[in-house]
């Protein structure tokens, strides 16, 4: 059994040029070669395939049935290579232009200062940002990147990149704890004021906490109910009570002494954070730079 030898790319490109022009002469002119070289390239390709690709007459060159089948595959292969070359070129190109990013409200305010670093690294980049908690449509609304927390719809029109995983923990301000006392056990939470989030469905979000080897649900008694994630954080900092928020949102406030992390052993795994990008954009350099920045910033912790 003879060993099959794959056709070189240049022979496939010559074949496509002949098929598209319907002429060996015009194909030679188009690719900057001679008619003789074009003819030999097609003959070598036919020999490798063991099939006649063209019907040749003194007046015309027409594809055979095998030639039509091979042309479809050849065009797709060459187009795939061209797209790959464009993607590689875009990665090498300096990110420039406007990149539009839609972020959850609380996360957006958390990440906003970090975009100074992105701007310093890529001075030709302009960032346009919206802070919303609703699920935006990257294609219909023209966003380059939509960042969302939690489960995502199953949609093949998008590229999805995981940015980080979150943890949920209990936090309160030092002023509140000085006024109401420290929290040393989960049972003591019932004696404290709670700031509770009302989700998009209208339901109050209960707390979940790890109790030794189990995860239990806690239904706190709210003294304040909010439907804005950032307002939840601000209320905790202001001393309204205890709230449960994501670790990466709380961390800057903990470091600054504005919040205290309560019962760290009770923290539970939270949802992941994803960046959603429309497939049609083929990850332009500006988009790739912004997504990488978001991932690096969030993963620093």
Rosetta blueprint (number, residue, H / E / L):
1 X L
2 X L
3 X L
4 X L
5 X L
6 X L
7 X L
8 X L
9 X H
10 X H
11 X H
12 X H
13 X H
14 X H
15 X H
16 X H
17 X H
18 X H
19 X H
20 X H
21 X H
22 X L
23 X L
24 X H
25 X H
26 X H
27 X H
28 X H
29 X H
30 X H
31 X H
32 X L
33 X L
34 X L
35 X H
36 X H
37 X H
38 X H
39 X H
40 X H
41 X H
42 X H
43 X H
44 X H
45 X H
46 X H
47 X H
48 X H
49 X H
50 X L
51 X L
52 X L
53 X L
54 X E
55 X E
56 X E
57 X L
58 X L
59 X L
60 X L
61 X E
62 X E
63 X E
64 X L
65 X H
66 X H
67 X H
68 X H
69 X H
70 X H
71 X H
72 X H
73 X H
74 X H
75 X H
76 X H
77 X H
78 X H
79 X H
80 X H
81 X H
82 X H
83 X H
84 X H
85 X H
86 X H
87 X H
88 X H
89 X H
90 X H
91 X H
92 X H
93 X L
94 X L
95 X L
96 X L
97 X E
98 X E
99 X E
100 X E
101 X E
102 X E
103 X E
104 X L
105 X H
106 X H
107 X H
108 X H
109 X H
110 X H
111 X H
112 X H
113 X H
114 X H
115 X H
116 X H
117 X H
118 X H
119 X H
120 X H
121 X H
122 X L
123 X L
124 X L
125 X E
126 X E
127 X E
128 X E
129 X E
130 X E
131 X E
132 X L
133 X L
134 X L
135 X L
136 X L
137 X L
138 X L
139 X L
140 X L
141 X L
142 X L
143 X L
144 X L
145 X E
146 X E
147 X E
148 X E
149 X E
150 X L
151 X L
152 X L
153 X L
154 X L
155 X L
156 X L
157 X L
158 X E
159 X E
160 X E
161 X E
162 X E
163 X E
164 X E
165 X E
166 X E
167 X E
168 X E
169 X E
170 X E
171 X E
172 X E
173 X L
174 X H
175 X H
176 X H
177 X H
178 X H
179 X H
180 X H
181 X L
182 X L
183 X L
184 X L
185 X L
186 X H
187 X H
188 X H
189 X H
190 X H
191 X H
192 X L
193 X L
194 X E
195 X E
196 X E
197 X E
198 X E
199 X L
200 X L
201 X L
202 X L
203 X L
204 X E
205 X L
206 X L
207 X E
208 X E
209 X E
210 X E
211 X E
212 X L
213 X L
214 X E
215 X E
216 X E
217 X E
218 X E
219 X L
220 X L
221 X L
222 X E
223 X E
224 X E
225 X E
226 X E
227 X L
228 X L
229 X H
230 X H
231 X H
232 X H
233 X H
234 X H
235 X H
236 X H
237 X H
238 X H
239 X L
240 X L
241 X L
242 X E
243 X E
244 X E
245 X E
246 X E
247 X H
248 X H
249 X H
250 X H
251 X H
252 X H
253 X H
254 X H
255 X H
256 X L
257 X L
258 X L
259 X L
260 X E
261 X E
262 X E
263 X L
264 X H
265 X H
266 X H
267 X L
268 X E
269 X E
270 X E
271 X E
272 X E
273 X E
274 X E
275 X E
276 X E
277 X E
278 X E
279 X H
280 X H
281 X H
282 X L
283 X L
284 X L
285 X H
286 X H
287 X H
288 X H
289 X H
290 X H
291 X H
292 X H
293 X H
294 X H
295 X H
296 X H
297 X H
298 X H
299 X H
300 X H
301 X L
